[in-house]
């Protein structure tokens, strides 16, 4: 843990166990990847949402080889990645105590490009399987041209901070007589009925589609 990954606000919500970090990463779908850009004497922040995957103790990021963000990251600059799972809106009796239940991870470090072709193919397959487990056995694999047109980075999960809030609202004693309703509205990912694309003819729906859920 470094100074920048040390939780200063509500440190009691901090989680250090790596097994808990893995659970959040494996359940999440979108990572917000941030860097500081320098261009023509100007400095500005840039944050891009990205699909990702975890491979053991590495976070895998991928995108077009033309991506400005990925081109800058693979040069060795510092990167910050944030992933949050929102589990509930916490309604307290006083506005100041309204909160949210969440599991949040912030990862710091320098990412390295995966240049070995076989490792790159494996990483791209893992990204697909992270979002839709079982999908790779049914789809056409990436061609060599498609693999070369994609940049894949691995970010070590060495420096991170994780915070979690669970449970009911925390009201001040004097607010318990308030007529306002208090409690938690649970949140999750609502999965609708899959909508088939039939331009190539109808296909039977595989269980990994009909039974899909986050994580």
KOLNU-240277 format. One record per residue (C-alpha): residue number from 1; residue in one letter; x, y, z. Coordinates in nm, 4 decimals. Last residue first. Layout:
residues N
R     k   r         px         py         pz
R   NUM   A          X          Y          Z
...
//
This chain:
residues 215
R     k   r         px         py         pz
R   215   X    -2.0611    -1.2246    -1.2391
R   214   X    -2.3516    -1.0360    -1.3906
R   213   X    -2.6185    -1.2789    -1.5068
R   212   X    -2.6723    -1.4809    -1.8234
R   211   X    -2.9201    -1.7716    -1.8134
R   210   X    -3.0691    -1.7288    -2.1638
R   209   X    -2.7317    -1.6383    -2.3126
R   208   X    -2.5087    -1.8970    -2.1426
R   207   X    -2.7920    -2.1472    -2.1965
R   206   X    -2.7552    -2.1259    -2.5759
R   205   X    -3.0460    -1.9831    -2.7795
R   204   X    -3.1347    -2.1977    -3.0798
R   203   X    -3.0531    -2.0289    -3.4061
R   202   X    -3.2740    -1.8540    -3.6604
R   201   X    -3.1284    -1.7538    -3.9944
R   200   X    -2.8322    -1.5361    -4.0837
R   199   X    -3.0340    -1.2133    -4.0631
R   198   X    -3.1849    -1.3493    -3.7398
R   197   X    -3.0582    -1.1238    -3.4588
R   196   X    -3.2088    -1.2600    -3.1381
R   195   X    -3.3346    -1.0314    -2.8574
R   194   X    -3.2447    -1.1696    -2.5132
R   193   X    -3.5224    -1.1071    -2.2545
R   192   X    -3.4076    -0.8418    -2.0111
R   191   X    -3.1404    -0.8629    -1.7438
R   190   X    -3.1656    -0.6107    -1.4601
R   189   X    -2.8252    -0.5460    -1.3073
R   188   X    -2.8399    -0.4718    -0.9358
R   187   X    -2.9782    -0.2222    -0.6878
R   186   X    -3.1369    -0.2642    -0.3459
R   185   X    -3.3375     0.0376    -0.2198
R   184   X    -3.2292     0.0703     0.1433
R   183   X    -3.4104     0.2094     0.4444
R   182   X    -3.5717     0.5199     0.5910
R   181   X    -3.9199     0.6619     0.5408
R   180   X    -3.9525     1.0226     0.6590
R   179   X    -4.1835     1.0919     0.9577
R   178   X    -3.8800     1.2006     1.1630
R   177   X    -3.8727     1.0645     1.5191
R   176   X    -3.5405     0.8871     1.4560
R   175   X    -3.3745     1.2159     1.3545
R   174   X    -3.2457     1.3108     1.7015
R   173   X    -3.0375     0.9968     1.7241
R   172   X    -2.8458     1.0775     1.4051
R   171   X    -2.9173     0.8282     1.1313
R   170   X    -2.6926     0.5595     0.9863
R   169   X    -2.8780     0.4091     0.6928
R   168   X    -2.8927     0.0301     0.6606
R   167   X    -2.6173    -0.2127     0.5615
R   166   X    -2.3165    -0.2225     0.3329
R   165   X    -2.0388     0.0133     0.2300
R   164   X    -1.7206    -0.1187     0.0712
R   163   X    -1.3899     0.0443    -0.0138
R   162   X    -1.0940    -0.0950    -0.2073
R   161   X    -0.7519     0.0580    -0.2655
R   160   X    -0.4941    -0.0640    -0.5123
R   159   X    -0.1264    -0.1192    -0.5789
R   158   X    -0.0159    -0.4677    -0.6815
R   157   X    -0.2865    -0.5734    -0.9238
R   156   X    -0.0486    -0.5663    -1.2195
R   155   X    -0.1860    -0.3977    -1.5341
R   154   X    -0.1802    -0.6006    -1.8552
R   153   X    -0.2302    -0.4322    -2.1896
R   152   X    -0.3787    -0.5586    -2.5160
R   151   X    -0.3675    -0.3537    -2.8349
R   150   X    -0.5794    -0.4735    -3.1253
R   149   X    -0.5088    -0.4470    -3.4984
R   148   X    -0.2590    -0.7323    -3.4744
R   147   X    -0.5282    -0.9609    -3.3312
R   146   X    -0.7696    -0.8655    -3.6081
R   145   X    -0.5111    -0.9358    -3.8794
R   144   X    -0.4262    -1.2715    -3.7231
R   143   X    -0.7938    -1.3599    -3.7306
R   142   X    -0.9984    -1.3638    -3.4134
R   141   X    -1.1891    -1.6848    -3.3477
R   140   X    -1.5301    -1.7428    -3.5008
R   139   X    -1.7902    -1.7860    -3.2287
R   138   X    -1.9442    -2.0823    -3.0474
R   137   X    -1.6705    -2.2086    -2.8117
R   136   X    -1.5746    -1.8501    -2.7307
R   135   X    -1.9128    -1.7705    -2.5782
R   134   X    -1.8964    -1.9977    -2.2741
R   133   X    -1.8755    -1.7196    -2.0172
R   132   X    -2.0155    -1.3938    -2.1595
R   131   X    -1.8451    -1.0883    -2.0095
R   130   X    -1.5289    -1.2495    -1.8751
R   129   X    -1.5282    -1.5025    -2.1592
R   128   X    -1.4884    -1.2279    -2.4175
R   127   X    -1.2034    -1.0652    -2.2255
R   126   X    -1.0457    -1.4072    -2.1709
R   125   X    -1.0412    -1.4723    -2.5452
R   124   X    -0.8550    -1.1454    -2.5965
R   123   X    -0.6006    -1.2474    -2.3322
R   122   X    -0.5430    -1.5890    -2.4903
R   121   X    -0.4870    -1.4314    -2.8310
R   120   X    -0.2379    -1.1876    -2.6779
R   119   X    -0.0546    -1.4660    -2.4979
R   118   X    -0.0262    -1.6530    -2.8277
R   117   X     0.1018    -1.3464    -3.0126
R   116   X     0.3600    -1.2349    -2.7564
R   115   X     0.3314    -0.8557    -2.7519
R   114   X     0.1302    -0.7998    -2.4345
R   113   X     0.1725    -0.4316    -2.3576
R   112   X     0.2661    -0.3366    -2.0037
R   111   X     0.0569    -0.1287    -1.7674
R   110   X     0.1967     0.1088    -1.5069
R   109   X     0.0319     0.1433    -1.1688
R   108   X    -0.2761     0.2350    -0.9694
R   107   X    -0.5993     0.0450    -0.9105
R   106   X    -0.9164     0.1915    -0.7565
R   105   X    -1.1861    -0.0515    -0.6417
R   104   X    -1.5409     0.0151    -0.5219
R   103   X    -1.8041    -0.2065    -0.3659
R   102   X    -2.1222    -0.0111    -0.3004
R   101   X    -2.4091     0.0708    -0.0695
R   100   X    -2.5136     0.4305    -0.1231
R    99   X    -2.5647     0.7312     0.1018
R    98   X    -2.8212     0.9660     0.2527
R    97   X    -2.6820     1.0946     0.5835
R    96   X    -2.6780     1.4667     0.4988
R    95   X    -3.0363     1.4491     0.3737
R    94   X    -3.1663     1.3411     0.7142
R    93   X    -3.3979     1.0419     0.7585
R    92   X    -3.1569     0.8130     0.5741
R    91   X    -3.2183     0.6574     0.2354
R    90   X    -2.9400     0.4224     0.1287
R    89   X    -2.9399     0.3553    -0.2448
R    88   X    -2.8155     0.0018    -0.3120
R    87   X    -2.5608    -0.2353    -0.4589
R    86   X    -2.3515    -0.0202    -0.6943
R    85   X    -2.0494    -0.2124    -0.8222
R    84   X    -1.7613     0.0239    -0.8905
R    83   X    -1.4470    -0.0137    -1.1017
R    82   X    -1.1711     0.2482    -1.1231
R    81   X    -0.8409     0.2310    -1.3126
R    80   X    -0.5553     0.4802    -1.2680
R    79   X    -0.2601     0.4850    -1.5059
R    78   X     0.0990     0.6020    -1.4718
R    77   X     0.2930     0.6355    -1.7952
R    76   X     0.4875     0.3430    -1.9414
R    75   X     0.4663     0.4018    -2.3147
R    74   X     0.1901     0.1395    -2.3199
R    73   X    -0.0423     0.3894    -2.1528
R    72   X    -0.0022     0.6563    -2.4214
R    71   X    -0.0872     0.4246    -2.7106
R    70   X    -0.3733     0.2789    -2.5070
R    69   X    -0.5366     0.6181    -2.4517
R    68   X    -0.4824     0.7374    -2.8067
R    67   X    -0.6513     0.4264    -2.9435
R    66   X    -0.5210     0.3366    -3.2907
R    65   X    -0.4250    -0.0162    -3.1828
R    64   X    -0.7950    -0.0570    -3.1072
R    63   X    -0.8819    -0.1739    -2.7602
R    62   X    -0.7818    -0.3961    -2.4715
R    61   X    -0.7320    -0.3966    -2.0978
R    60   X    -0.6359    -0.7017    -1.8926
R    59   X    -0.6022    -0.6698    -1.5149
R    58   X    -0.3268    -0.8938    -1.3813
R    57   X    -0.3048    -1.1057    -1.0664
R    56   X    -0.4759    -1.4157    -1.2103
R    55   X    -0.6038    -1.3034    -1.5489
R    54   X    -0.8767    -1.0470    -1.4941
R    53   X    -1.0894    -0.9140    -1.7772
R    52   X    -1.1793    -0.5777    -1.9279
R    51   X    -1.4418    -0.3743    -2.1144
R    50   X    -1.3432    -0.0083    -2.1146
R    49   X    -1.4765     0.3286    -2.0012
R    48   X    -1.2388     0.6154    -2.0920
R    47   X    -1.1005     0.8858    -1.8622
R    46   X    -0.8687     1.1628    -1.9868
R    45   X    -0.7143     1.4345    -1.7720
R    44   X    -0.5511     1.7448    -1.9248
R    43   X    -0.2073     1.8914    -1.9778
R    42   X    -0.1344     2.1358    -2.2578
R    41   X     0.2073     2.2073    -2.4075
R    40   X     0.1146     2.0658    -2.7455
R    39   X    -0.0286     1.7498    -2.5904
R    38   X     0.0210     1.6028    -2.2448
R    37   X    -0.2410     1.3579    -2.1263
R    36   X    -0.2989     1.2528    -1.7637
R    35   X    -0.4482     0.9039    -1.7477
R    34   X    -0.7753     0.7389    -1.6491
R    33   X    -0.9351     0.4015    -1.7184
R    32   X    -1.2953     0.3495    -1.6098
R    31   X    -1.3512    -0.0248    -1.5951
R    30   X    -1.6794    -0.1796    -1.7058
R    29   X    -1.8093    -0.5332    -1.6465
R    28   X    -1.7793    -0.6042    -1.2759
R    27   X    -1.8319    -0.9432    -1.1150
R    26   X    -1.4790    -1.0773    -1.1641
R    25   X    -1.3227    -0.7465    -1.0622
R    24   X    -1.5326    -0.7288    -0.7465
R    23   X    -1.4562    -1.0886    -0.6478
R    22   X    -1.0850    -1.0443    -0.7221
R    21   X    -1.0627    -0.7491    -0.4843
R    20   X    -1.2293    -0.9585    -0.2143
R    19   X    -0.9686    -1.2329    -0.2596
R    18   X    -0.7018    -0.9643    -0.2414
R    17   X    -0.7903    -0.8897     0.1183
R    16   X    -0.7296    -0.5197     0.1895
R    15   X    -1.0802    -0.3815     0.2375
R    14   X    -1.1351    -0.0223     0.3482
R    13   X    -1.4656     0.0857     0.4969
R    12   X    -1.3011     0.1688     0.8288
R    11   X    -1.0822     0.4149     0.6364
R    10   X    -1.3762     0.6578     0.6180
R     9   X    -1.1870     0.9207     0.4119
R     8   X    -0.8104     0.8616     0.4160
R     7   X    -0.7854     0.5370     0.2232
R     6   X    -0.4206     0.4693     0.1420
R     5   X    -0.3713     0.4065    -0.2302
R     4   X    -0.1919     0.7356    -0.2918
R     3   X     0.0287     0.6939     0.0129
R     2   X     0.1312     0.3449    -0.0936
R     1   X     0.0000     0.0000     0.0000
//
